Amino acid sequence: MPQFADRSLLTWIVPGDVVVLVVLTIIGFASHSTLDETSRLVVTTAGVLVAWAVVAPWFGAFSTATITRWTAVWRVGLAWAVAAPVAGFLRGLILDLAISATFILVTIAVNGAALVVWRLGFAAVHHRRA
């Protein structure tokens, strides 16, 4: 059963995760010169956020331990490795596109690394304040 940290931690973590995932999706579209494809951008972004919201709690990504201890942040990477294929499936299903293994692999690597770095930074700041 998913465990969640108290609200004071989640008020930082949830928006931070959303910012990381949205910004990276926009960067991905910009790098492919497809920012003008608004519906694809919205669907892809929504798929990424929904996949993260559904998968991450089951891997403890929103638990107190994962949020506050840098030694537990690996759970965020593992959660993203599972959430990315879900996001790819949602993207393909809604846009009626083939599910792209390249999209999924790049998303696992880039978004996973960014989420882990952001969460490591948060854990370090939290540790200093505690």
Contacts in CASP RR format, 6 or more apart in sequence:
PFRMAT RR
TARGET T0000
AUTHOR 0000-0000-0000
METHOD contacts of the structure
MODEL  1
MPQFADRSLLTWIVPGDVVVLVVLTIIGFASHSTLDETSRLVVTTAGVLV
AWAVVAPWFGAFSTATITRWTAVWRVGLAWAVAAPVAGFLRGLILDLAIS
ATFILVTIAVNGAALVVWRLGFAAVHHRRA
2 57 0 8 1.000
2 58 0 8 1.000
2 60 0 8 1.000
2 62 0 8 1.000
2 63 0 8 1.000
3 60 0 8 1.000
3 62 0 8 1.000
3 63 0 8 1.000
3 64 0 8 1.000
4 10 0 8 1.000
4 57 0 8 1.000
4 62 0 8 1.000
4 63 0 8 1.000
5 13 0 8 1.000
5 62 0 8 1.000
5 63 0 8 1.000
5 64 0 8 1.000
5 67 0 8 1.000
5 68 0 8 1.000
6 64 0 8 1.000
9 64 0 8 1.000
9 67 0 8 1.000
9 68 0 8 1.000
9 126 0 8 1.000
10 62 0 8 1.000
12 122 0 8 1.000
13 62 0 8 1.000
13 67 0 8 1.000
13 119 0 8 1.000
13 122 0 8 1.000
14 62 0 8 1.000
16 118 0 8 1.000
17 52 0 8 1.000
17 56 0 8 1.000
17 115 0 8 1.000
17 118 0 8 1.000
18 49 0 8 1.000
20 111 0 8 1.000
20 114 0 8 1.000
20 115 0 8 1.000
20 118 0 8 1.000
21 45 0 8 1.000
21 48 0 8 1.000
21 49 0 8 1.000
21 52 0 8 1.000
21 111 0 8 1.000
21 115 0 8 1.000
22 45 0 8 1.000
22 49 0 8 1.000
24 110 0 8 1.000
24 111 0 8 1.000
24 114 0 8 1.000
25 41 0 8 1.000
25 44 0 8 1.000
25 45 0 8 1.000
25 48 0 8 1.000
26 35 0 8 1.000
26 41 0 8 1.000
26 45 0 8 1.000
29 35 0 8 1.000
29 37 0 8 1.000
29 40 0 8 1.000
29 41 0 8 1.000
29 44 0 8 1.000
34 40 0 8 1.000
34 41 0 8 1.000
35 41 0 8 1.000
40 95 0 8 1.000
43 91 0 8 1.000
43 94 0 8 1.000
43 95 0 8 1.000
44 87 0 8 1.000
44 91 0 8 1.000
46 90 0 8 1.000
47 87 0 8 1.000
47 88 0 8 1.000
47 90 0 8 1.000
47 91 0 8 1.000
47 94 0 8 1.000
48 83 0 8 1.000
48 87 0 8 1.000
48 107 0 8 1.000
48 111 0 8 1.000
50 87 0 8 1.000
50 90 0 8 1.000
51 83 0 8 1.000
51 84 0 8 1.000
51 86 0 8 1.000
51 87 0 8 1.000
51 88 0 8 1.000
51 90 0 8 1.000
52 79 0 8 1.000
52 80 0 8 1.000
52 83 0 8 1.000
52 87 0 8 1.000
54 83 0 8 1.000
54 86 0 8 1.000
55 79 0 8 1.000
55 82 0 8 1.000
55 83 0 8 1.000
55 86 0 8 1.000
56 62 0 8 1.000
56 76 0 8 1.000
56 79 0 8 1.000
56 80 0 8 1.000
56 83 0 8 1.000
58 79 0 8 1.000
59 75 0 8 1.000
59 76 0 8 1.000
59 78 0 8 1.000
59 79 0 8 1.000
59 82 0 8 1.000
60 66 0 8 1.000
60 75 0 8 1.000
60 79 0 8 1.000
61 75 0 8 1.000
61 76 0 8 1.000
61 79 0 8 1.000
63 72 0 8 1.000
63 75 0 8 1.000
65 72 0 8 1.000
66 72 0 8 1.000
66 73 0 8 1.000
66 75 0 8 1.000
66 76 0 8 1.000
66 119 0 8 1.000
67 119 0 8 1.000
67 122 0 8 1.000
67 123 0 8 1.000
67 126 0 8 1.000
68 123 0 8 1.000
68 126 0 8 1.000
68 127 0 8 1.000
68 130 0 8 1.000
69 123 0 8 1.000
69 127 0 8 1.000
70 120 0 8 1.000
70 121 0 8 1.000
70 123 0 8 1.000
70 124 0 8 1.000
70 127 0 8 1.000
73 116 0 8 1.000
73 119 0 8 1.000
73 120 0 8 1.000
73 123 0 8 1.000
74 116 0 8 1.000
76 112 0 8 1.000
76 115 0 8 1.000
76 116 0 8 1.000
76 119 0 8 1.000
77 112 0 8 1.000
77 115 0 8 1.000
77 116 0 8 1.000
80 108 0 8 1.000
80 111 0 8 1.000
80 112 0 8 1.000
80 115 0 8 1.000
80 116 0 8 1.000
81 108 0 8 1.000
81 112 0 8 1.000
84 104 0 8 1.000
84 107 0 8 1.000
84 108 0 8 1.000
84 111 0 8 1.000
84 112 0 8 1.000
85 104 0 8 1.000
87 104 0 8 1.000
87 107 0 8 1.000
88 99 0 8 1.000
88 100 0 8 1.000
88 103 0 8 1.000
88 104 0 8 1.000
88 107 0 8 1.000
89 99 0 8 1.000
91 97 0 8 1.000
91 99 0 8 1.000
91 103 0 8 1.000
92 98 0 8 1.000
92 99 0 8 1.000
92 100 0 8 1.000
END
